[in-house]
């Protein structure tokens, strides 16, 4: 077993609320992992902490043997959808991805067009995002998360708003990315998604790890 992410006694306190309450868990490289739990269970806080977007009150998160907040601030080569994907509504799908791609300058026009096709938006890439449905925005969020070919993919409720075809396409894409060597963490309250895709799962409740099938 090769650990790519190791979380040790993670605690996050907001005023009097312990959003994370002593979480210790590891995620193996090259596998699809699931995190299940109701709204407010701590799933999103945990994902944000892994990405370096939320600072723990105490405890430690280690990504690729580097401690977040000590060795690195934000891990590289991570693609993520956390909460609702935020895009510029006045721009179309292609322009939104191009704007984000230009920050690092490693994704070319042809790659963006290929990614839009991969998520089923090849005919909507020129439509302003402000006119997108929830499912279309979710597809664009998936495109943004994978376009730089990250080796770790963090997805919070990724099938939210997707129709049956979208869910099927998402599942096929995740299996392909896994076969290519990606490590994927999916947080969802949808047990069907977790059971279908994930090899290992953990369950959170009120910030605590209540089940660990690893």
Backbone torsions as a table, in degrees:
resi	resn	phi	psi	omega
1	UNK	NA	125.1	176.5
2	UNK	-107.3	113.5	-179.6
3	UNK	-80.5	124.9	176.0
4	UNK	-100.9	-26.5	176.1
5	UNK	-133.8	129.7	177.0
6	UNK	-129.2	123.2	-179.5
7	UNK	-113.6	127.6	-175.5
8	UNK	-125.0	113.3	174.5
9	UNK	49.7	49.0	-178.0
10	UNK	-73.7	126.5	178.5
11	UNK	-128.3	132.0	173.0
12	UNK	-133.1	121.5	-177.4
13	UNK	-116.1	127.8	171.8
14	UNK	-112.8	106.6	-175.9
15	UNK	54.8	-109.1	-178.7
16	UNK	-104.5	5.8	-177.5
17	UNK	-102.8	127.7	175.9
18	UNK	-94.7	93.8	-178.4
19	UNK	-67.0	-35.4	170.7
20	UNK	-125.2	133.7	-171.9
21	UNK	-129.5	72.7	175.5
22	UNK	78.2	47.1	-178.2
23	UNK	-82.1	127.1	172.6
24	UNK	-130.2	119.9	-177.1
25	UNK	-160.8	153.0	176.7
26	UNK	-122.2	153.4	177.2
27	UNK	-124.7	128.7	-175.5
28	UNK	-86.3	147.2	179.3
29	UNK	-66.8	138.0	173.0
30	UNK	78.3	15.0	179.6
31	UNK	-123.2	161.8	174.8
32	UNK	-99.8	119.1	-178.6
33	UNK	-109.1	147.7	178.3
34	UNK	-118.4	142.9	171.6
35	UNK	-122.5	119.4	-179.8
36	UNK	-114.3	156.7	179.8
37	UNK	160.6	156.0	179.1
38	UNK	-70.0	168.7	172.3
39	UNK	-57.9	133.5	-178.8
40	UNK	87.5	5.8	-177.8
41	UNK	-79.7	-16.1	-179.7
42	UNK	111.8	1.9	-177.3
43	UNK	-58.2	-51.6	-175.7
44	UNK	-66.7	-38.8	178.2
45	UNK	-62.0	-40.7	178.9
46	UNK	-64.4	-43.6	179.4
47	UNK	-64.4	-42.7	178.4
48	UNK	-62.2	-35.8	179.5
49	UNK	-68.5	-39.9	177.4
50	UNK	-61.5	-37.5	-179.2
51	UNK	-80.1	-4.3	-179.1
52	UNK	81.0	12.4	-178.1
53	UNK	-89.1	-20.4	176.7
54	UNK	-126.0	128.8	-178.7
55	UNK	-87.6	129.8	178.5
56	UNK	-67.6	150.1	171.6
57	UNK	-72.6	-39.7	173.8
58	UNK	-158.0	169.1	-176.8
59	UNK	96.7	-171.7	-171.5
60	UNK	-148.7	139.5	172.0
61	UNK	-123.6	125.2	-177.9
62	UNK	-117.0	121.9	178.8
63	UNK	-118.0	121.0	-176.6
64	UNK	52.5	43.7	176.7
65	UNK	66.4	20.1	175.2
66	UNK	-122.2	130.6	-176.2
67	UNK	-83.5	125.2	178.8
68	UNK	-68.6	131.8	-178.3
69	UNK	91.5	-11.5	176.0
70	UNK	-121.0	-64.4	-179.9
71	UNK	-80.4	-35.5	-178.6
72	UNK	-142.9	156.6	174.1
73	UNK	-91.9	-49.0	179.3
74	UNK	-131.0	124.2	180.0
75	UNK	-63.3	145.0	175.9
76	UNK	-89.3	170.3	178.1
77	UNK	56.4	38.7	173.1
78	UNK	-117.5	130.3	171.1
79	UNK	-107.2	141.0	-173.0
80	UNK	-148.1	144.3	162.1
81	UNK	-120.6	114.2	178.4
82	UNK	-127.8	121.5	-173.5
83	UNK	61.6	-152.2	-175.9
84	UNK	-80.4	127.0	178.0
85	UNK	-58.2	134.2	-178.9
86	UNK	-103.8	120.9	179.2
87	UNK	-130.5	164.4	178.9
88	UNK	-83.5	112.5	-171.5
89	UNK	-64.7	-26.5	-177.9
90	UNK	-77.1	-13.8	179.0
91	UNK	-99.1	154.8	176.7
92	UNK	-82.2	178.1	-175.9
93	UNK	-60.8	-45.3	179.3
94	UNK	-61.7	-45.8	-177.6
95	UNK	-63.6	-36.9	176.9
96	UNK	-62.9	-45.6	179.4
97	UNK	-67.1	-38.3	178.9
98	UNK	-64.0	-40.8	178.4
99	UNK	-59.6	-45.2	179.9
100	UNK	-70.6	-38.4	-179.5
101	UNK	-64.8	-33.8	-177.7
102	UNK	-66.6	-18.7	-179.6
103	UNK	-62.3	-44.5	178.9
104	UNK	-100.3	-19.0	174.4
105	UNK	67.6	29.4	-176.9
106	UNK	-115.3	-1.7	-179.5
107	UNK	-116.4	123.7	-177.6
108	UNK	-92.8	169.2	-177.5
109	UNK	-54.8	-45.7	-177.0
110	UNK	-61.9	-37.5	179.8
111	UNK	-66.8	-40.7	178.8
112	UNK	-62.3	-43.9	178.6
113	UNK	-62.8	-38.5	178.0
114	UNK	-64.8	-40.5	-179.5
115	UNK	-67.0	-41.6	177.3
116	UNK	-59.7	-40.3	177.7
117	UNK	-66.2	-39.5	-178.2
118	UNK	-61.1	-35.4	-178.9
119	UNK	-96.6	7.9	175.5
120	UNK	82.7	24.9	-179.5
121	UNK	-115.6	20.8	-177.2
122	UNK	-62.8	-27.1	180.0
123	UNK	-96.1	-1.5	-178.4
124	UNK	-121.6	3.5	-177.4
125	UNK	-63.6	-21.4	-179.8
126	UNK	-98.7	1.8	179.1
127	UNK	-87.8	138.0	179.7
128	UNK	-61.1	135.3	-175.3
129	UNK	-63.3	-27.6	177.3
130	UNK	-60.6	-18.4	178.7
131	UNK	-102.9	5.4	177.9
132	UNK	-72.7	148.7	169.0
133	UNK	-76.4	170.6	178.0
134	UNK	-58.9	-42.9	-179.7
135	UNK	-64.6	-38.0	178.5
136	UNK	-66.4	-39.8	177.2
137	UNK	-63.5	-36.9	178.7
138	UNK	-66.3	-41.3	176.1
139	UNK	-60.9	-41.0	178.8
140	UNK	-66.0	-36.2	176.2
141	UNK	-62.8	-40.5	176.4
142	UNK	-63.9	-41.7	177.8
143	UNK	-59.0	-45.5	179.7
144	UNK	-62.3	-38.7	-176.9
145	UNK	-67.6	-31.5	-174.0
146	UNK	-104.0	-6.7	-168.6
147	UNK	-68.3	-23.8	178.5
148	UNK	-96.1	14.6	176.4
149	UNK	53.9	57.2	178.7
150	UNK	-69.7	154.3	175.7
151	UNK	-94.8	-7.4	171.6
152	UNK	-126.3	129.7	-178.8
153	UNK	-122.0	123.3	-177.5
154	UNK	-113.7	116.8	-172.8
155	UNK	-127.9	120.7	-179.9
156	UNK	-104.5	112.0	-178.6
157	UNK	50.5	56.0	-172.1
158	UNK	-69.0	-20.9	-179.1
159	UNK	-96.8	8.6	178.9
160	UNK	-60.0	120.2	177.8
161	UNK	88.9	-7.9	-179.4
162	UNK	-79.9	141.7	173.7
163	UNK	-81.5	-176.8	-175.7
164	UNK	-60.1	-41.5	178.1
165	UNK	-64.4	-39.2	178.7
166	UNK	-65.0	-41.1	178.3
167	UNK	-64.3	-44.0	179.5
168	UNK	-62.6	-44.0	178.2
169	UNK	-63.7	-38.9	178.5
170	UNK	-62.0	-45.8	-178.9
171	UNK	-63.1	-41.3	178.1
172	UNK	-63.2	-39.8	179.7
173	UNK	-65.3	-42.8	179.9
174	UNK	-62.7	-39.9	178.9
175	UNK	-65.9	-37.0	177.4
176	UNK	-65.3	-45.4	-179.5
177	UNK	-63.2	-38.4	176.7
178	UNK	-62.5	-43.4	-179.9
179	UNK	-64.6	-23.8	177.1
180	UNK	-84.1	-3.2	175.8
181	UNK	105.5	4.4	-178.9
182	UNK	-72.8	147.8	169.7
183	UNK	-99.0	126.5	-173.2
184	UNK	-124.7	132.0	174.7
185	UNK	-120.1	121.0	-178.4
186	UNK	-116.6	122.6	174.2
187	UNK	-104.1	129.9	-176.9
188	UNK	-160.2	152.0	169.0
189	UNK	-93.4	-0.8	-179.5
190	UNK	-89.4	102.1	-176.6
191	UNK	-63.6	-28.7	-179.0
192	UNK	-64.0	-45.1	177.3
193	UNK	-59.4	-46.2	-177.2
194	UNK	-63.8	-47.5	-177.6
195	UNK	-64.7	-34.8	-177.7
196	UNK	-72.5	-41.7	-169.6
197	UNK	-98.9	-36.3	-162.7
198	UNK	-91.3	135.4	176.4
199	UNK	-83.6	-29.9	-178.9
200	UNK	-137.7	140.9	-178.4
201	UNK	-135.2	153.2	169.6
202	UNK	-129.9	154.0	179.4
203	UNK	-122.1	133.7	176.9
204	UNK	-110.7	146.4	174.3
205	UNK	-148.0	118.1	179.7
206	UNK	53.7	41.2	175.5
207	UNK	82.2	1.9	-178.5
208	UNK	-114.9	150.2	175.7
209	UNK	-82.9	113.4	-176.1
210	UNK	-105.7	-14.8	178.0
211	UNK	-150.9	136.1	-179.7
212	UNK	-140.4	109.2	-177.6
213	UNK	-92.9	12.5	179.8
214	UNK	-80.9	NA	NA
